[in-house]
């Protein structure tokens, strides 16, 4: 099985699927999403890290949010938790710590020529490198990979004391919920304060019916700032990758 996660939702995703089917007509392809915010490596890192585990072991996940396409950044394959991830080395796999492999492009091109894939665009590696590489992996071919230890990571912040936490914004979802890289096991808290706004920590959204902002631990297990039937981020105008400081009330 192959999953696709990208920041393009037009005919480009169809072209990627076509390349996969050229190599493996029996492939099973599932779209996680093609609506990652344009060029947002942070968003892609969060989405794939919280989505992959809902797929069967052995699934190959192609993740293409690639503003540096055509540059010297390497094409990578990561093996983590019995899943395989394929994509650019631009920080997109920052939330995984697994075995890292670089795709040898000359060996890959040699293999792809047998399937009629003979050109590599400088602007669409998702179609011409990552999707075909995933298809080859899906049929058990792996000899175009070279083990490496080099990988780019995003500069996430997570500094926790008894009374405060400096954190990264992992994701702003389509409801305007602000998801932070703090989990319940990190520290026990009562309420929080952000930008001088006091926010209670609750257990579900309905509890916030008569309140303004609320916070809770989201379905991914991360602390989330929300607004009942509203958009919490309209109060802060944050984006993924931003750093915030919470005051913690115990």
TIVO-408511 format. One record per residue: x, y, z of N, C-alpha, C in turn; residue in one letter. Coordinates in steps of 0.02 Angstrom, whole numbers, padded with zeros to 5 digits, always signed. Atoms other than C-alpha are relative to their C-alpha. Layout:
% residues N
XYZXYZXYZA ...
% end
This chain:
% residues 250
+00042-00060+00000+00000+00000+00000+00044+00062+00000X -00037-00063+00004+00060+00176-00042-00047+00057+00018X +00039-00060-00016-00005+00336+00038+00034+00061-00030X -00026-00063+00028+00015+00510-00035-00021+00059+00043X +00013-00062-00037+00029+00674+00060+00038+00055-00037X -00032-00053+00038+00062+00833-00040-00035+00067+00014X +00032-00066-00004+00025+01019-00051-00028+00022-00068X +00032-00017+00065-00048+01009-00227-00059-00046-00011X +00062+00039+00006-00226+00953-00262-00030+00003-00070X +00026-00001+00069-00239+00968-00450+00026-00061-00037X -00017+00059+00040-00185+00854-00593+00068-00030+00017X -00066+00026-00017-00009+00834-00522-00004-00065+00041X +00006+00061-00040-00066+00705-00396-00020-00060-00044X +00018+00053+00047-00144+00606-00538+00060-00025-00039X -00060+00020+00035+00021+00606-00630+00044-00044+00044X -00038+00042-00046+00107+00535-00476-00029-00070+00002X +00032+00066-00002-00019+00394-00470+00013-00039-00065X -00014+00033+00064+00008+00359-00655+00070-00030-00001X -00069+00026-00003+00195+00338-00626+00003-00063+00042X +00001+00059-00044+00161+00216-00484-00030-00059-00037X +00033+00055+00034+00042+00113-00590+00040-00026-00060X -00044+00025+00053+00169+00103-00732+00045-00056+00026X -00047+00048-00030+00283+00008-00614-00038-00057+00033X +00038+00051-00036+00154-00083-00510-00075+00011-00012X +00071-00010+00015-00020-00093-00589-00046-00025+00056X +00040+00026-00055-00080-00185-00433+00006+00040+00064X -00011-00041-00061-00029-00048-00312-00067+00024+00028X +00057-00032-00034-00155+00013-00184+00023+00068+00024X -00021-00068-00015-00144+00202-00170-00055+00035+00040X +00047-00037-00043-00226+00302-00030+00024+00072+00007X -00017-00070-00012-00229+00492-00020-00012+00016+00074X +00010-00028-00067-00198+00557+00155-00028+00070-00008X +00026-00066+00018-00216+00735+00092+00044+00030-00054X -00038-00041+00047-00165+00847-00051-00013+00074+00015X +00017-00069-00019-00214+01004+00044+00043+00025+00057X -00048-00032-00046-00061+01036+00152+00007+00073-00022X -00011-00070+00018-00038+01225+00159+00062+00005-00044X -00053-00004+00049+00071+01272+00012+00068+00014+00032X -00070-00008-00021+00257+01251+00049+00011-00010+00075X -00007+00005-00072+00226+01214+00234+00029-00068+00020X -00034+00061-00021+00355+01084+00283-00022-00020+00070X +00024+00014-00068+00298+01100+00465-00067-00036-00001X +00065+00032+00003+00120+01055+00419+00006-00072-00024X -00009+00068+00026+00176+00905+00318+00030-00046+00051X -00032+00041-00051+00288+00843+00458-00051-00022+00053X +00051+00018-00051+00143+00849+00582-00051-00049-00029X +00053+00042+00029+00014+00772+00465+00024-00072-00009X -00022+00069+00011+00120+00621+00417+00017-00034+00066X -00019+00032-00064+00182+00593+00595-00060-00022+00040X +00061+00018-00037+00004+00585+00661-00049-00042-00041X +00045+00038+00044-00072+00489+00514+00025-00070-00017X -00027+00062+00027+00045+00348+00467-00022-00062+00039X +00013+00059-00042+00002+00234+00614-00070-00029-00011X +00067+00026+00015-00178+00215+00552+00000-00044-00062X -00007+00043+00058-00111+00118+00403+00034-00065+00020X -00032+00064-00016-00053-00064+00399+00076+00006+00001X -00073+00004+00000+00128-00103+00442+00024-00015-00071X -00027+00011+00066+00234-00099+00286-00024+00050-00052X +00023-00051+00047+00140+00046+00205+00058+00047-00018X -00050-00047+00025+00249+00161+00100-00034+00068-00007X +00031-00066-00002+00210+00345+00130+00043+00050-00040X -00034-00050+00041+00258+00471-00004-00023+00069+00024X +00016-00067-00026+00267+00648+00066+00037+00051-00042X -00031-00049+00045+00298+00790-00056-00027+00070+00015X +00007-00073-00008+00301+00968+00008+00072+00023-00008X -00070-00002+00023+00459+01022-00080+00018+00067-00031X -00017-00065+00029+00494+01208-00101+00071+00003-00028X -00069+00001+00025+00678+01164-00132+00010-00048-00058X -00006+00048+00054+00641+01047-00278+00050+00026-00052X -00050-00017+00050+00784+01045-00404+00066+00024+00030X -00062-00022-00033+00913+01102-00275+00041-00061+00019X -00044+00054-00020+01049+00998-00194-00027-00043+00057X +00027+00041-00054+00935+00931-00057-00010-00072-00024X +00000+00070+00020+00938+00742-00057-00070-00030+00000X +00061+00040-00005+00795+00621-00094+00011-00056+00051X -00010+00046-00055+00770+00511+00059-00054-00053+00004X +00047+00052-00023+00689+00351+00119+00015-00012+00074X -00007+00012-00072+00659+00328+00306-00040-00063+00017X +00035+00058-00027+00615+00163+00388-00011+00012+00075X +00017-00017-00070+00523+00193+00552-00063-00037+00019X +00059+00032-00029+00403+00090+00656-00034-00047-00051X +00025+00048+00050+00385-00040+00517-00040+00033-00056X +00026-00036+00057+00331+00093+00393+00058+00029-00040X -00051-00029+00043+00428+00170+00248-00024+00069-00024X +00018-00068+00019+00431+00356+00208+00047+00024-00055X -00039-00022+00058+00489+00433+00044-00014+00074-00012X +00010-00071+00012+00519+00617+00012+00066+00038+00002X -00061-00041+00001+00642+00762+00010+00030+00010+00069X -00035-00014-00062+00773+00796+00143-00003+00075+00015X +00008-00071-00015+00704+00964+00197-00030+00012+00069X +00029-00006-00067+00646+00931+00376-00068-00034+00006X +00067+00028+00001+00486+00844+00325-00007-00062+00044X +00001+00060-00042+00535+00689+00425+00031+00013+00069X -00031-00019-00064+00594+00783+00580-00028-00037+00060X +00032+00032-00058+00472+00693+00694+00009-00075+00001X -00016+00072+00001+00540+00520+00650+00074-00010+00016X -00070+00019-00013+00698+00437+00714+00008-00073-00020X -00006+00067+00025+00728+00286+00606+00062-00010-00041X -00056+00013+00046+00847+00212+00479-00007+00044-00061X +00001-00050+00053+00893+00339+00346+00038-00025-00061X -00032+00021+00063+00933+00301+00164-00005+00057-00051X +00000-00047+00056+00980+00414+00020-00016-00038-00064X +00015+00031+00064+00908+00373-00151+00057+00015-00049X -00052-00007+00051+01048+00343-00277-00036+00013-00066X +00040-00020+00058+00976+00437-00426+00020-00037-00064X -00022+00035+00060+01083+00351-00557-00028-00071-00002X +00028+00068-00004+01030+00178-00498-00076+00002-00009X +00073-00006+00007+00849+00236-00486-00018+00011-00073X +00016-00015+00071+00850+00307-00663+00009-00062-00043X -00012+00061+00038+00923+00145-00730-00059-00048+00007X +00057+00044-00011+00780+00047-00652-00063+00027-00034X +00062-00030+00026+00646+00169-00707-00003-00003-00076X +00000+00003+00073+00701+00163-00889-00032-00064-00026X +00031+00064+00020+00640-00017-00894-00076+00006-00003X +00072-00010-00002+00465+00049-00860-00023+00059-00044X +00017-00055+00045+00472+00187-00990+00002+00068+00032X -00008-00064-00034+00511+00324-00864+00072+00022-00011X -00068-00015+00023+00661+00409-00944+00022+00071+00012X -00021-00070-00011+00661+00592-00893-00018+00021+00071X +00011-00026-00068+00672+00684-00727-00005+00076-00004X +00011-00071-00001+00598+00857-00715+00038+00032+00058X -00032-00038-00055+00692+00988-00612-00051+00030+00047X +00051-00033-00040+00526+01049-00544-00053-00047+00029X +00052+00046-00025+00425+00891-00504+00030-00067+00018X -00029+00062-00023+00523+00761-00409-00052-00047+00030X +00054+00043-00025+00361+00699-00332-00022-00050-00051X +00021+00043+00055+00311+00627-00500+00057-00044-00026X -00055+00033+00036+00483+00581-00568+00050-00037+00043X -00046+00034-00045+00579+00522-00414-00038-00036+00056X +00028+00029-00061+00475+00495-00258-00056-00051-00013X +00053+00048+00015+00320+00411-00331+00028-00064-00031X -00028+00062+00027+00420+00290-00440+00042-00039+00050X -00039+00034-00052+00539+00253-00296-00045-00040+00046X +00048+00035-00043+00389+00209-00188-00028-00062-00034X +00027+00057+00037+00321+00095-00324+00051-00057-00002X -00052+00051-00001+00488+00003-00334+00005-00033+00069X -00002+00027-00068+00492-00017-00145-00060-00046+00011X +00061+00039-00008+00314-00083-00154+00004-00069-00030X -00009+00066+00031+00370-00226-00266+00065-00033+00024X -00057+00033-00033+00521-00263-00157+00068+00018-00024X -00065-00020+00025+00660-00175-00250+00028+00056+00044X -00029-00048-00048+00778-00082-00132+00074+00014-00014X -00072-00006+00010+00952-00089-00209+00021+00068-00029X -00018-00069+00020+00945+00095-00261+00007+00045+00062X -00006-00038-00062+00957+00148-00077+00070-00007+00029X -00065-00001-00034+01116+00197+00015-00009+00024+00071X +00007-00018-00071+01123+00201+00205+00037+00065+00014X -00032-00063-00020+01162+00372+00278-00023+00018+00070X +00021-00025-00066+01151+00464+00443-00017+00074-00003X +00010-00072+00009+01124+00637+00371-00073+00014-00015X +00069-00020+00013+00952+00714+00383-00012+00071+00027X +00017-00068-00022+00886+00892+00396-00058-00003+00049X +00054-00003-00049+00776+00935+00545-00024+00071+00010X +00030-00066-00014+00660+01078+00586+00016+00021+00072X -00021-00025-00066+00704+01189+00736-00058+00005+00050X +00053+00001-00050+00564+01136+00853+00027+00022+00068X -00018-00022-00068+00567+01214+01027-00044-00036+00051X +00038+00031-00054+00515+01124+01186+00040+00006+00064X -00035-00014-00062+00579+01199+01348-00052+00008+00055X +00053+00001-00050+00473+01160+01500+00030+00009+00070X -00016-00008-00071+00491+01223+01678-00064-00010+00040X +00059+00010-00042+00372+01211+01825-00056+00048-00018X +00051-00053+00009+00283+01373+01779-00008+00024-00072X +00006-00025+00068+00309+01397+01593+00024-00053-00050X -00022+00045+00054+00336+01309+01427+00009+00041-00063X -00013-00030+00065+00416+01375+01269-00007-00056-00051X +00021+00055+00043+00340+01272+01129-00004+00022-00073X +00012-00012+00071+00324+01257+00941-00073-00014-00017X +00066+00015+00030+00159+01268+00849+00010-00054-00052X -00007+00056+00046+00146+01100+00762-00045+00009-00061X +00050+00000+00054-00009+01137+00659-00058+00045+00020X +00064-00035-00007-00160+01250+00636-00049-00036-00045X +00045+00038+00043-00304+01143+00577-00053+00044-00032X +00048-00039+00039-00448+01196+00466-00054+00032+00043X +00047-00031-00046-00554+01239+00619+00033+00059+00038X -00036-00053-00036-00421+01361+00681+00026-00022+00068X -00029+00027-00061-00366+01247+00823+00076+00004-00004X -00073-00008-00003-00185+01280+00877+00029-00060+00037X -00026+00062-00029-00091+01118+00908+00074+00011+00016X -00068-00013-00025+00068+01129+01013+00035-00065+00017X -00039+00061-00013+00208+01005+01046+00009-00012+00075X +00002+00017-00071+00159+00973+01227-00049-00057+00009X +00044+00056-00014+00088+00807+01285-00013-00006+00075X +00022+00008-00070+00002+00755+01446+00057-00026+00043X -00054+00030-00038+00153+00654+01500+00058+00049+00013X -00056-00047-00009+00269+00805+01486-00003+00036+00067X +00008-00036-00064+00198+00898+01637-00075+00003+00016X +00070-00005-00021+00037+00903+01738-00017+00074+00008X +00020-00071-00004-00052+01069+01716-00074+00006+00015X +00069-00016-00013-00213+01148+01773-00028+00042-00057X +00019-00045+00054-00240+01298+01660+00063+00030-00031X -00057-00032+00032-00129+01396+01542-00016+00073-00015X +00008-00070+00019-00101+01576+01491+00044+00013-00061X -00037-00017+00060-00050+01636+01318-00016+00072-00019X +00008-00071+00017-00022+01819+01274-00048+00035+00048X +00040-00030-00055-00102+01869+01441-00073-00021-00002X +00068+00027+00002-00259+01769+01400-00001-00065+00039X +00005+00062-00040-00306+01639+01530-00045-00050-00036X +00035+00051+00038-00364+01476+01453-00006-00063+00042X +00008+00061-00039-00438+01329+01549+00017-00062-00040X -00013+00065+00032-00382+01152+01511-00059-00046+00015X +00060+00041-00007-00537+01045+01481+00011-00068-00031X -00007+00067+00028-00571+00870+01417-00033-00008-00068X +00031+00004+00066-00686+00899+01267-00030+00067-00018X +00021-00065+00026-00754+01040+01159-00065+00025+00032X +00066-00021-00026-00932+01042+01228+00006+00036+00067X -00010-00035-00064-00865+01096+01398+00013+00074-00010X -00015-00070+00013-00816+01260+01316-00057+00039-00030X +00057-00033+00031-00990+01304+01256-00010+00072+00023X +00013-00067-00027-01006+01455+01370+00064+00037+00018X -00064-00031-00013-00822+01500+01373+00028+00031-00064X -00033-00027+00059-00707+01596+01257+00050-00051-00026X -00050+00049+00021-00544+01505+01224+00005-00057+00050X -00011+00057-00043-00515+01331+01292+00061-00038-00026X -00052+00044+00023-00376+01203+01282-00016-00071+00023X +00011+00071-00016-00377+01013+01284+00053-00040-00037X -00047+00043+00035-00273+00866+01228-00036-00029-00060X +00033+00017+00062-00316+00834+01047+00003-00074-00016X +00001+00070+00020-00342+00670+00955+00070-00027-00012X -00070+00022+00009-00153+00665+00922+00037-00003+00066X -00032+00001-00066-00117+00682+01108+00036+00065+00017X -00035-00063-00012-00047+00859+01092-00049+00053+00029X +00041-00055-00027-00109+01013+01185-00025+00044-00057X +00032-00038+00053-00230+01109+01077-00039+00058+00030X +00039-00059-00021-00300+01285+01099-00058+00008-00050X +00059+00002+00043-00478+01294+01033-00050+00053+00021X +00057-00043-00015-00637+01397+01029-00063-00037-00021X +00060+00038+00015-00806+01313+01038-00038+00032-00058X +00033-00023+00062-00887+01330+00865+00031+00064-00027X -00034-00060+00024-00757+01462+00824+00072-00015-00019X -00069+00005+00023-00579+01494+00767+00047+00030+00051X -00045-00024-00052-00453+01506+00908+00057+00041-00029X -00059-00034+00027-00313+01562+00794-00014+00071-00023X +00017-00069+00018-00408+01719+00746+00022+00049+00055X -00022-00042-00056-00353+01784+00917+00076+00009+00001X -00073-00001-00005-00167+01751+00887+00036+00006-00067X -00030-00002+00067-00134+01737+00699+00067-00036-00003X -00060+00041+00000-00005+01600+00723+00003-00044-00063X -00008+00049+00053+00065+01479+00595+00045-00055+00025X -00041+00056-00022+00150+01311+00608+00074+00020-00002X -00071-00018-00006+00331+01327+00663+00011+00060+00045X -00008-00057-00046+00299+01483+00768+00015-00025+00071X -00017+00016-00069+00364+01484+00947-00045+00041+00046X +00043-00034-00049+00247+01526+01092+00025-00016+00070X -00015+00012-00071+00270+01542+01279-00065-00005+00039X +00059+00010-00043+00136+01471+01393+00020+00010+00073X -00005-00001-00073+00118+01515+01576-00042-00058+00025X +00034+00060-00023+00071+01355+01665-00027+00010+00071X +00032-00003-00066-00052+01351+01811-00009-00071+00024X +00004+00068-00027-00038+01198+01921-00057-00007+00050X 
% end
